[in-house]
Amino acid sequence: ASAGSNAIERCFVELTMRAGAADNVLIFPGHEYTNELLNRQFRPSAESTSWNRFAPAVFFRTASQLYIASHRRSLPTGKILAVPTLLSLEKDINPHFRKLHKRGEDVVRAVQLWYRVFARNVIENEGEGIVTKVSVSKTKRVVGKQESSEDIWNVTADDISKPIFTAIYTADLDIIIDELGGGKLKLADVIEKLKLMRNRAEVPVLNRRPIPGTLPDDKIMYSALLGLVILGTPPTAMTISDSRSMNLPRPVSPANTHKIKVSKSRVVNMLKFLGFIGDTIEGRDLNTMIDYLWKEAVDYGMPEDYKATLADGELGLDGDDMELGVLRWMLFGVEANQPTWFERYCMPCNAPPPPPSVRKHPIDDARLRRTNGELVKHDALTCGLCRDVTGCPLSDGDIEQEEEIEDFPD
């Protein structure tokens, strides 16, 4: 979590926050490398891209942008710029933003697990509870449009946001064509089916969730904590002198990672931008879980003698900043001051054991095994990618199946 580690991801978070986490923000790169950077993602050696981890629409949206950029940059009559781009589009086609989405998944999974197993507060009614108010600035739409000239450029975010390609399943389109040909559909039904058909490709074809009755292992805990740091803290300077001259936060030494202050509003803002928190029951409940996590971190995660030393508005007492070490203890029951564990998964054989906890965490009584496995649900008969190429028949009991898989390092 130092300035040199994951620096690019943290800079992308900072860019998003400075843009107000709004979708209709235009990005003007200093150089035109759109075609080259998109093309890199489709090379066999591209380690940062695992397309099977994303919804089909993400892959095809990236592929379509590559085709558009390649076409514009190779026209015989002269090259056309593929920029500016849109912040909402970059969420899908930029590998660094896709990494942020993975960080968001890690944070969401950790918060939901904590709430399900350890939280003392309970959401009484689904979709209701404490909701953090996060102000997101929105760009006003331009009323009317002035003609462009040599001195005036009239391209707006609305112009860039109009999609040129849309990812759909061919089988869904064929069904609509057949029903239209047979006179079975009314106009209102056609419109509704077309909307649903466009949204189906946005849904991942594999559903993944943690194994019930288990706790995450060190690797998953590290990923979730790293996600909190990247999404919830601004970039830091490389040195103390740089922090003074550039007006940036000071770098954090590996021995003090537990003192990193994570901003709740920054985490919530980024999760909203990444699509994890929206105007749905699940989104509002996740927002409430995060509020409860911060609240219980103050109530139960800090010893009273430590809270007595804090000034007003410091470390979560004002509802926003919270030390990473306290969140670590709340989420996973790992002692707040364990920088060695945060830097590597195992302690040297001659290292002294960590000091005994002065607080009791519910994990002590949970008696749950730790694993990095997950349940993966896949219906081969209804999957748009597999339903026409399955080689053997399945019985009714085998249509929906879940497998437990283990993730091992390369």
N, C-alpha and C positions, 0 to 999 in steps of 0.2 A: 504494500500500500504506500510505499515511498514514492517520491517524485519520479524516479526512473522506472518504476514498475507500473505497467498498464497505463502509461502516460497518455497514449493516444486515446484510449477509451475515456479517460477522465476528461480529456480536452473535448471530446465529442459531447459528453454530458454538459460541460460548461457551455459549449456552443448552443446546445438545445435550451439550456436554462436562460441564457442571455437573449435567445429568440422568443422567450415567453412560452416555450413548449407548445407553440401554435403550429398547426399543419400547413397553413397557407403562407409560409415564409420562403422567399426566394433565396437561393444560395448562388453566389457568383464566384466560382473558383478562379484562382489567379492564372491557371494554365488549362489548356484544353487537352486533357488526358482521358476523357470519358471512354472512348472506344478501347484504349489500351487497358485501362483499369478493369473494365467490365470483361474484356477478353481473358484476363488473367484468372478470373473466377471459374472459368470453364476448362482450364488446363488440368490434366490428370494429376499434376504435382501440387495443385492448390490445396494446402493442408487446412486453410481456414474455412473451407466450404464443405459441408456435408449436407447435400441437398435433401437426403431422405429425412432430415431432422425438421424440415420446414413444410408448410402447406404447399400444395401444387402451385397455387397462384403466385407465391413468392418466387419460385423457380421461373415460371413463365413470364412474370413481370420483369425479372432481371434479363431473361433471354430476349424479350421483346425490346428492352432498352438497348441491348447490345446490337440487335438488328437495326434499330432506328439510328443509333450512333454510327454504325458501320456504313449505313446507306448515306447518311448526311455527309460523312467525312470522305466519301469516295465518289462523289458525283463528278461526272466529266466536265460539267459546266463550272465547277468551283466548289470548294468545301463550304458547308454550312455548319455553324456552331451547334453543338449539342447541349450547350448551357445557355441560360441558367437552369438549375434544377430546383426541385421543390423539397423542402425538409421532410414532408410526409412520404415522398417517393424514396428518399434516401433510407428511410427505415427498413425498406425491403431489399433494395439493390446494393446497399453499401455494407460490406462485410463487418465493418467496425460497429455500425448500428445494429446489425444482427447479433453481434457479440453482446451488446447492451441488452438486447431482448433476452438472451440466455442468462445474463446477470439478474434480470428482473424475474425470470422463472425461478432461479435459485432462492431469491429473497422471498417471493410469494410462497414457495413450498415450505420454507423454514417458518414463516409467520403462521401459516395455516396449521402446520404440525404443532407448533407451540400452543396455538389456541385450542386445538382439538384435545391435547393431552394435559397441558399444564396451566392454562389460563384460569384465573379465579373468577373473573367476570364472564358473564354469559350474555350473548345477544338474545334479548327476550323475544323480539319479533323479527323474522327474516327481513333483511333489507332496511331495518331501522337501527338506530343507535347513534353514537357520536360520529359525526362526519366532519372531517377537517375541511375548513374552507380554504381553498387554494386559489389565489387570483391568477388567472391566465390572461395575458393581454392578447387582444384580437385585432388584427389589421382590418381597417374599414375598407369595404369594397368601393371601387371607383365607380361613381355614377356617370354614365355616358363614357364615350371613348374618343379621345383626340387622335386624329390621323398622325401616323408616324412621319418623320422627316429626317433630314441629315442631322438635325440638332435635338430631336425629341424621339425618345424610344417609348412606345406605349404598351409594351408587353407587361402583363400583370400576372399575379399568382393564379387567377382564374384561367388564364390562357394556358399556363403550363400544366395545370391540374387536369385538363381534359385528356382522358386516356385514349391512346391510339389503338391498343390491343386490349382484349379482355379474355381471360382464361376461363373456358367452360369445358364440360365433359360432352363429347360428341354424342354419346348415348342419350343424354338429356335433351339435346337439340333434336335428335331423330324422333324422340317420343312426341315432342311438340309438333314437329312437321307431320307425323302420321295422324295425330289427333286433329290438326287443322285440316288435313286432307279429307278426313272422314266427317268433318262438320261437327265434331264433338265438343268444341271449345267456343265459348263466347269471348268477346274482346276483353272483358275484365279478367277472365280466367287466363288468357294469354299473357296479359301484362304481369299478373301475379306470378305465373310460372317462369316468365323470363327473369324477373327479379330474383326468384329463388335459385334459378339455374346459375346466375352470375355469382351468387354468394356461396354456392356449394364448393367451389374450388378454393375458397378461403379457409375451409375447414381441414385441419391435418388429417391424413388418412390413418395415422396411428395414434391411439390415445394412451398416454403414459401417466401412471400415478404411483406413489409410494406403496410398498407392501404394507397392508394393515398390521398393526401390532408390532411394528419394528421402529427403531430409531436410526437416524442417519449415521454413517461412519465418518471417520476423520476427513476423508476426501470431500464428501458432500457438505460437511460443516464448514470446511475451509472455503468452498465455492460460494456458499451462502453469505459468509462473513465478508468475503472479497466483493461480492455483489453489493452488500450494504455500503462498503467503503467507496466503491466506484460510483454508485448512484447517489450516495448521500453526502459526499465531501467534494469540495473544489480541488483543482490541481494545486500542488505545492511547488515551491521553488526548489532548485537543486541544492542550493547552499543558503546559509543564513544571510550572507551578504547579498545574494540575489533576491531574497525575500524582502530585504529593506529597499533595494534599488527599484525592484519591479512591483512593490506593494502586493506581494503574494504571501499566502500562509507559509510558515516555516516548515522545512522538511521534518519528518518524524523518523526517529531512529528505530531500528528493529526491536530494541529493548522496550520501546514505549508505544507499540502499536495499540495496546489496550486503552491508551489515552486519546486516540483519534475521536474527534467529535463528529457524530453522524447526525445530519439534519433530517428530521421527520418530514418537513414540508418539501424538502428537495427530493427525498425518496418517493413521496406521494406524487409529486409533480411528474417525475420521470416515469413512474408506473402508469400514470394517466396517459402520458404521451405515448408510451409503448403499447397501450391498449389493454393493460391488466385491470385498470380501474375505470369503469365507465358507468353510464346511467342504467345499470342493471342491478338485480338483487345481489348477484355474486360480487359485482364491483363495489357496491356500497358496503357489503359485509366485510370485504377485504380491507376497505378503508377503516372500518370500525375496529377490525382486528389489530391493525397497526396502531391506532389510537390506544387501544387497551394495552398493547405491548409497551408503549412508551409510558403510559400511566402506571402500570404495574412495575416497570423498571424503577420508577421513583419510589413507589410504595414498598416493594419487596426486594429490589435488586441492590439497594444501597444501604449499608449499615447506618444506623441513626447517628453515630459519632462522626461518620464521614459527611453525612448531609449537613451536620451542624457547622462544618468548616466551609461550606459553599456560600457564595454570595447570592443575593436574590437574582433570579433570571439565569443562573448558571447550571449547565449540565442537566437539561431536561426539566428542571423545576419550572421553567416557563413554557414547557410543552413542546419544545422543538429539538434542541441539541441534546445528544445523549452519548456518553462514552461507549466506544466499541466494546470494551471489556465488560461493561454492565449488560449490554445487549447479548454478548456472548454467553454470559452466565444465565440470562433469562431464557434464551432460545435453546441452549444445549446443556446447561448445568455444568459448563466448564469454567473453572476459576477465572475471574476477570483478569488477574495479573499473571498471565502465562505467555509471555512473548516468545519463548522458545518453541512452544507447541505451535504458535501461529506461523512461525517461520519454517518449520519442518514437522513432519507427521510423527516422528518418534524421537524420544530423548536418548542421548548417549547412555551407554550402559552404566557409566560411573556418575551420572547426574543424580543429584539428590531428588527425592520425591517432592511433589508440589506440597505446599503448606496445607494443612487440613482446613476445610471450609468452616467459617464461623456461622454460615447460614445453611439451612437445610433446603434443598431443592427437591421438587416432586420427582425428579428423575431417580432419586435414591430409592424410592419405593416402587418405581414403575416395573423394574425387572424385565425390560424388553431388550431383545438382542439388537445389535447394530449391524447394518448391512448397507451396501451401495446398490442393491437390486431394486427393480421396479416392475410393476405389472404393465404389460403391453397388450392392449386389446385391438384385435384386427378381425374384421368380418370379410373373408375372401369372397363371399357371394354378393356383397353389396358394395365393396370397394370399387371405385371408379377405375382404378388401375389394374385390378386383379380379377374382376368378376367374369371376364370373357376368356381368361387364359388358365383357369384352374384345371389341373390335369386329372383330378379324381373327385368323385361325388362325395358330398358331406351329408351326414345325417342331420336331422333337426337339432339334435343336442350338440352338434359340433359347429353350428353356424357362428355362434359367438364364443370365442375362446380367449382366455387370458394366459399369458406365459410369464413366468418369473425369469428375468434375465439378469445377469451380473455384468457390470461394466468393469473391465480390467484395463489398466494403463497399457499403452502400446509397448 
